[in-house]
Amino acid sequence: MSDTVLVAIISGVVSLLINFGSKWLDKKNGLANDINLLAKDVKDIKADVAELKSNDQINGDMIYQVLDHLATENNTGEMSRALKQYNDYFRHSS
């Protein structure tokens, strides 16, 4: 066998050992469970961020309607609508 083929075979065997050996060690040491827990935490964080964005949108709408009403002294009913939406979302949810 040539040196090049021998180096390729040794590299392939070492790569396989590292790949499968690391997975086996993770399972043996319980790291696979830690990774699953971490993925669950990331999923929970994404859900919380989505809720925060929704909350921010409702709060922003309420602030805009109050400032718009104060600035223009209009009576379009938008302030009442925003207040109802705010109450329904924050005070009557859960």
C-alpha positions in Angstrom: 0.0 0.0 0.0 1.2 3.5 -0.7 1.6 6.0 2.0 -1.2 8.1 0.7 -3.8 5.3 0.9 -2.5 4.3 4.4 -2.9 7.9 5.6 -6.4 8.1 4.1 -7.5 4.9 5.8 -6.1 6.0 9.2 -7.7 9.4 8.8 -11.1 7.7 8.0 -10.9 5.4 11.0 -9.9 8.2 13.4 -12.8 10.3 12.0 -15.3 7.5 12.6 -14.0 6.9 16.1 -14.2 10.5 17.0 -17.7 10.9 15.5 -19.3 7.8 17.1 -17.1 7.9 20.2 -18.2 11.4 21.1 -21.9 10.4 20.7 -21.4 7.4 22.8 -19.6 9.4 25.5 -22.4 12.0 25.4 -25.0 9.4 26.0 -22.9 7.7 28.7 -22.3 11.0 30.6 -25.9 12.3 30.2 -25.0 15.2 27.9 -27.6 14.1 25.4 -30.3 14.9 28.0 -28.7 18.3 28.7 -28.8 19.1 25.0 -32.5 18.2 24.9 -33.2 20.4 27.9 -31.3 23.2 26.4 -33.4 22.9 23.2 -36.6 23.0 25.3 -35.3 26.1 27.1 -34.6 27.8 23.7 -38.1 26.9 22.6 -39.6 28.4 25.8 -37.5 31.6 25.3 -38.8 31.9 21.7 -42.4 31.7 22.9 -41.7 34.3 25.6 -40.1 36.6 23.1 -43.2 36.3 20.8 -45.5 37.1 23.8 -43.3 40.2 24.7 -43.6 41.4 21.1 -47.3 41.1 21.2 -47.4 42.9 24.6 -45.2 45.7 23.2 -47.5 46.1 20.2 -50.6 46.5 22.4 -48.7 49.0 24.7 -47.5 51.0 21.8 -50.9 51.2 20.3 -52.3 52.4 23.6 -49.6 55.0 24.1 -50.0 56.3 20.5 -53.8 56.6 20.9 -53.5 58.6 24.1 -50.8 60.9 22.7 -52.8 61.3 19.5 -55.9 62.2 21.5 -54.1 64.7 23.6 -52.4 66.3 20.6 -55.4 66.7 18.4 -58.3 66.6 20.9 -60.2 64.4 18.5 -63.1 62.2 19.3 -62.9 59.4 16.8 -63.4 56.5 19.3 -59.9 55.1 18.7 -59.0 55.8 22.3 -62.0 53.8 23.5 -61.1 51.0 21.1 -57.5 50.9 22.3 -58.5 50.9 25.9 -61.0 48.0 25.3 -58.3 46.0 23.4 -55.8 46.8 26.3 -58.2 45.6 28.9 -59.2 42.5 27.0 -55.6 41.5 26.4 -53.9 42.3 29.7 -56.6 42.3 32.3 -58.9 39.5 31.1 -56.5 37.1 29.6 -55.0 34.0 31.2 
